[in-house]
Amino acid sequence: MNAARLDWYFDFISPFAYLQWRRLRRDHPEVALNPKPLLFAAILNHVGQLGPAEIPQKRRHTYRIVLWQARAAGIPLHFPPAHPFNPLPALRLCLAAPDRMQAIDAIFAHIWEHGRLADSVEALADVAASLGIDDTAAIARDEVKRELLANGEEAMALGVFGVPTLRVRDEL
């Protein structure tokens, strides 16, 4: 029997999305994912909340939990130089890449494993090149922007309020 693909809503800005991605890929390779990159800020705006990194006490708590989870799971984690950061270039690069799974691996490794900037096309140039994207205009294509917007609208219609979120059948 062929397993159904699970919708996985995420944003590269989330260290929890990075940890979940790494754990699913390492510990559950049989799980078929349908990655749906979205702009977490749009979700937060939709539900009327600040992001965890925008609230000082919650930010410290979140970082501690993320570090603890990474160590407990044996997953390398180095925070990027700035967080929160503008994830749009990374999200669009993911959607423009010919192999989405490879792109997610490479972008997450760049940001959360190696602790590098990802807030501009220039900061992601080496990742783009490794994915076979030499034309930086690729991430600005209309279809890339439309897909990112559609993923967010779909997530909001389903009631997604945070990232990462897995959709299993009709449950989030």
Secondary structure by P-SEA (a helix, b strand, c coil): ccccbbbbbbbcccaaaaaaaaaaaacccccccbbbbbcaaaaaaaaccccccccaaaaaaaaaaaaaaaaaacbbbbbcccccccaaaaaaaaaacccaaaaaaaaaaacccccccccccccaaaaaaaaccccccccccaaaaaaaaaaaaaaaaaccccccbbbccccc
